[in-house]
Amino acid sequence: MEIKLYEDKYRDDMIFMVLQAKDALGRIPRINEDLLDIKTNYTERGDLFWIAVNDNDRVIGCGGFSRIADTNEAFVHRLYVKASEKHKGIGSALLDTVEAGMRNSGIIVARVHLGYPPEQWFESYSFYPKHGYIEYEPRYMMKEL
């Protein structure tokens, strides 16, 4: 597995992976509009987005961050791992990469918004606390970097 900054050539494969990941969790697979144009919604704003690819150069994970205006904080966004690749450390490696990118960009607090209802987002509710995130209000967690 390799984690690298997003490139447009991976767009369709990444979108397909995200839809599959949502479907595997029993959710209606809809694409988040920001994923349709990573360049406009992340890169051009000074934010970053990564993908994880396997040995066949297929997308098996993704994640990025978006700064919170006029702060030194940012939200972790769109951290997904392909269903068949979960529990192999890919999500943790992606989160480590996102957090390092935040620190290198002067971000000192990482935040994450968790979905609702929690039963449909059970993986997120257990994943982030394992990585040092604490709840600060319902459906939101944070970590000092």
N, C-alpha and C positions, 0 to 999 in steps of 0.2 A: 504494500500500500504506500502511496505517496500523497502528501498533502501539498497543494500548490494554489497560488492565487488563481481566481476564476478567470477563464478565457471564454469568449463568446462561442468558440467551437464546441463547448460542452453544454450549451444552453438546453437543447432538446433532451439530451441524456439526463441532465440534472432535473429537469421538470418531470420527466417520466419517473425518475427515482423517487422524487418527493411524493408524487401521486400514489405510487406503489406503497410507500411508507405509511401514508395516511390510510390507505385501504386496508393494510395489514392490521392497523389498530382499530378497524371497524368504523372509521369515520368516512363520511362522504368525501371522496377525493376531489377537492377543489384546489386550484392553484392560487397562491397568494400573488397578487398583481406585481409586487415589487420584484418577484423572481423572473418576470418576463423581460426585464431590462436591468440587469445588474449594474451596467455601466452608469446609467442615469440615476438609479436609486441608491447606489452605494459609492462607486468609485469617484464619480464626478463631485460628490459631496464631501470627499475626503474620508469616507468610510471604507472598510475593506470586506472582502468576501472570499472564502476559500472553498475548494472542493477536494474531496479525497477520491483518488482513482485506484483501481486495482491494476494488476499486471497486464491486463488487456486494454488499459486506458479507458475503462468504463467508470462512470461516476458511481461511487458507493456511499457518498456522504457529502454534506455541505454545511456551511455556517458562516456567519459574518457578524458585523456589528454596525450600529448606527449611533452616532453621537447625539446626546441630548443638548439642544441649543444652549449656548452661554453657560455651559458647565464643563467640568472635567470628568463627566460620567457618560456611559454609553449603554445601550441595550444590546445583549446578545440576540441575534435574530436568525431564524430559519435553520436551526441546528437539527439536521435530519441524518439518519443512517438507514441505508437500504435494509429492509426487514431480514433478509437472509444473511446479512453481515453483522447483525447486532451481537453484543456480548463478546466482541473481539478486540475491544479497546479503541475502536475507530472514533466513537463519540467523544471519549476522553481525550484522544489525540487532537481532534478538531477543536474541542473547547480549550485545551492548552494553547493551541495555535491562535485562536481568537483572542484569548486573554493576553498572550504575548504581543499580538498586534495592537491591542488596546494600550498596554503599557508603553510600547514604542511610540504610540501616538499621543502620549501624555494623559491618557485616561487613568484615573485612580479608583473608580468605582464601576463595577460591572453590575448591570441589572438584567433581569429576565422577567418577562410576562408569561405566566403559565395559563394554559387554556382552561376552559370551563365547559362542562362540569369536570371535576377532577378525575372521575372514573374513566373518562375518555382520554385523559392525559396522564395516566398513572405513571408512565415511564418518566416523564419530566419531573413529576412531584417527588420521585425517589432519586433521580439522577443528579439534579443540582445540589441537594444537600450533601451528597457524597463528595462533592467537589468544593465544599466550603460555603455554599450559598445559604443565606438565612431569610426566612420570610419577614417582610416588613409591613405588608398589608395583604389582605386576601388576594391570591393569585399573582403576587409579585415577590421576587426574591432578589437579594443583592449580595455582593461580595466585595470587600476592599481588596484592591490589587496591590 
